[in-house]
Amino acid sequence: MMALPLEKSYYTYADYLEWDEDVRAEIIDGEVFMLATPDLTHQIISRALFRQIDAFLNGKPCQPFYAPVSVRLHPVEDDSDDTVFEPDIIVVCDPSKLDKRGCNGAPDLVIEILSPSTARHDKVLKFNKYQDAGVREYWIVDPDTQSVQICVLENGRYILSSFDDTGTAPITALPGCTIDLKAVFAGK
């Protein structure tokens, strides 16, 4: 991710709302980062994950969403939040966190699919932000190694486990939901 050289040095969600709809960017602690257009592998993996999650949630109260959807981790009444993410996939089980703009509060599940331009942010910066905000489960999907690092929140800290493309992985935040990773990475 690259910082966007704009006229301001500090941005908020109010600024984000002013940008054209085709601008793909995130704000992290007031700094703007442009998002590259996902490559085809990224799209294939995202679609395969979303289809399985969506099928599992059919008829259940939790709702899945895919990028671009804005996520403000800490609910605020105005547009002053200085951190806005656009994860690849989120699941929200509390409808009060949803508004016409996206998610205003920590989602129950966040999935980020790594790309060369976002890997460091996803593994370090977003990991810490999601953990601090109380995101119950965070998946870091690596297309290159065909693996998933699953971070489950316990007592305010993420407990990590890893899975590869040879089997299945449970989504702890959605009891009973298991993802077929073979199918996720099959089209890569």
C-alpha positions as CSV (number, residue, x, y, z in Angstrom):
1,M,0.0,0.0,0.0
2,M,1.2,3.4,-0.8
3,A,0.4,6.6,1.0
4,L,-1.6,9.0,-1.2
5,P,0.2,12.4,-1.4
6,L,-2.7,14.7,-0.9
7,E,-3.0,18.3,0.3
8,K,-3.7,17.3,4.0
9,S,-1.6,15.5,6.5
10,Y,-4.4,14.1,8.5
11,Y,-7.6,12.5,7.3
12,T,-10.9,11.3,8.8
13,Y,-13.9,9.3,7.7
14,A,-15.5,12.7,6.7
15,D,-12.7,13.0,4.1
16,Y,-13.2,9.4,3.0
17,L,-16.9,10.2,2.3
18,E,-15.9,13.0,-0.1
19,W,-13.8,10.8,-2.4
20,D,-15.2,9.4,-5.7
21,E,-16.7,6.0,-5.4
22,D,-14.0,4.5,-7.6
23,V,-11.2,5.5,-5.2
24,R,-10.0,2.5,-3.3
25,A,-8.2,3.7,-0.2
26,E,-8.0,3.1,3.6
27,I,-7.2,5.6,6.3
28,I,-5.0,4.3,9.2
29,D,-4.5,6.7,12.1
30,G,-5.2,9.7,9.8
31,E,-2.9,8.6,7.0
32,V,-4.3,7.6,3.5
33,F,-3.2,4.4,1.8
34,M,-4.2,3.6,-1.7
35,L,-5.4,0.0,-2.4
36,A,-4.3,-1.7,-5.6
37,T,-6.9,-3.4,-7.8
38,P,-6.9,-7.1,-6.7
39,D,-5.5,-9.5,-9.2
40,L,-7.4,-12.5,-10.6
41,T,-6.1,-15.0,-8.0
42,H,-7.2,-12.7,-5.2
43,Q,-10.7,-12.4,-6.7
44,I,-11.0,-16.2,-7.2
45,I,-10.0,-16.9,-3.6
46,S,-12.3,-14.1,-2.3
47,R,-15.3,-15.5,-4.3
48,A,-14.7,-19.1,-3.1
49,L,-14.5,-18.0,0.6
50,F,-17.5,-15.7,0.3
51,R,-19.7,-18.4,-1.4
52,Q,-19.1,-20.9,1.4
53,I,-19.7,-18.3,4.2
54,D,-22.8,-16.9,2.4
55,A,-24.2,-20.4,2.0
56,F,-23.6,-21.2,5.7
57,L,-25.3,-18.0,6.8
58,N,-28.4,-18.3,4.6
59,G,-31.3,-18.0,6.9
60,K,-29.2,-16.9,9.9
61,P,-29.0,-13.5,11.5
62,C,-25.3,-12.8,10.6
63,Q,-24.6,-11.1,7.3
64,P,-21.5,-11.4,5.1
65,F,-20.1,-8.5,3.0
66,Y,-17.3,-8.3,0.5
67,A,-15.1,-5.5,-0.7
68,P,-15.5,-2.7,-1.0
69,V,-17.2,-2.1,2.3
70,S,-16.0,0.4,4.8
71,V,-15.3,-0.7,8.3
72,R,-15.0,1.8,11.2
73,L,-13.7,-0.3,14.1
74,H,-14.8,2.0,16.9
75,P,-18.4,3.2,16.6
76,V,-18.7,7.0,16.6
77,E,-21.7,9.2,16.1
78,D,-20.0,11.6,13.7
79,D,-17.5,11.2,10.9
80,S,-14.4,11.9,12.9
81,D,-12.9,8.4,12.9
82,D,-9.3,8.4,11.7
83,T,-9.2,4.8,10.7
84,V,-11.3,3.2,8.0
85,F,-10.6,-0.2,6.5
86,E,-11.9,-2.0,3.4
87,P,-11.4,-5.7,4.2
88,D,-11.9,-8.3,1.6
89,I,-14.7,-10.0,3.5
90,I,-16.5,-9.3,6.8
91,V,-19.3,-10.9,8.8
92,V,-21.4,-8.8,11.1
93,C,-23.8,-10.5,13.5
94,D,-25.1,-7.4,15.3
95,P,-27.3,-5.4,12.9
96,S,-26.9,-2.2,15.0
97,K,-23.3,-2.0,13.7
98,L,-24.6,-1.7,10.1
99,D,-25.5,1.6,8.5
100,K,-25.9,2.7,4.9
101,R,-22.2,3.3,4.6
102,G,-20.9,0.0,6.0
103,C,-19.9,-1.3,9.4
104,N,-19.7,1.1,12.4
105,G,-18.0,-1.1,15.0
106,A,-15.9,-4.3,15.1
107,P,-17.2,-7.0,12.7
108,D,-17.3,-10.6,14.1
109,L,-15.1,-11.9,11.3
110,V,-12.6,-10.1,9.1
111,I,-10.8,-11.8,6.2
112,E,-7.9,-10.2,4.4
113,I,-6.3,-11.8,1.4
114,L,-2.6,-10.9,1.1
115,S,-1.1,-9.2,-1.8
116,P,2.5,-7.9,-2.2
117,S,1.4,-4.3,-1.6
118,T,-0.7,-5.1,1.6
119,A,1.0,-8.0,3.3
120,R,2.9,-6.0,5.9
121,H,-0.2,-3.9,6.8
122,D,-2.4,-7.0,7.0
123,K,0.0,-9.0,9.1
124,V,1.1,-6.3,11.5
125,L,-0.9,-3.1,11.5
126,K,-4.3,-4.5,10.8
127,F,-3.7,-7.5,13.1
128,N,-3.1,-5.1,16.0
129,K,-6.0,-2.8,15.1
130,Y,-8.5,-5.7,14.7
131,Q,-7.3,-7.2,18.0
132,D,-7.5,-3.9,19.9
133,A,-11.0,-3.3,18.5
134,G,-12.3,-6.7,19.6
135,V,-12.8,-8.4,16.1
136,R,-13.6,-11.9,17.3
137,E,-11.8,-13.6,14.4
138,Y,-9.3,-12.5,11.8
139,W,-8.3,-14.6,8.8
140,I,-5.1,-13.8,6.9
141,V,-5.2,-15.7,3.6
142,D,-1.9,-16.2,1.7
143,P,-2.4,-17.1,-1.9
144,D,1.3,-17.8,-2.5
145,T,1.6,-20.4,0.2
146,Q,-2.1,-21.5,-0.1
147,S,-2.5,-21.2,3.6
148,V,-4.6,-19.3,6.2
149,Q,-3.6,-17.9,9.5
150,I,-6.6,-17.8,11.8
151,C,-6.5,-15.4,14.7
152,V,-9.2,-16.0,17.4
153,L,-9.7,-13.5,20.1
154,E,-9.4,-14.9,23.6
155,N,-9.2,-12.6,26.7
156,G,-8.3,-9.6,24.5
157,R,-5.4,-11.3,22.6
158,Y,-5.4,-13.3,19.4
159,I,-4.6,-17.0,19.5
160,L,-3.1,-18.1,16.2
161,S,-3.4,-21.3,14.3
162,S,-2.5,-22.1,10.7
163,F,-4.2,-24.2,8.0
164,D,-3.2,-25.2,4.5
165,D,-5.0,-26.2,1.3
166,T,-5.2,-29.8,2.2
167,G,-8.2,-29.7,4.5
168,T,-10.8,-27.6,6.2
169,A,-10.7,-24.8,8.7
170,P,-13.4,-23.8,11.3
171,I,-14.7,-20.3,11.7
172,T,-14.9,-20.1,15.5
173,A,-17.0,-16.9,15.3
174,L,-19.6,-18.8,13.4
175,P,-20.2,-22.0,15.3
176,G,-20.7,-25.0,12.9
177,C,-19.1,-23.2,9.9
178,T,-16.2,-25.0,8.3
179,I,-14.4,-23.8,5.2
180,D,-13.2,-26.2,2.6
181,L,-9.7,-24.8,1.9
182,K,-9.1,-27.2,-1.0
183,A,-12.0,-25.6,-2.8
184,V,-10.8,-22.1,-1.9
185,F,-7.4,-22.6,-3.4
186,A,-8.4,-24.9,-6.2
187,G,-8.9,-22.1,-8.8
188,K,-5.6,-20.4,-8.0
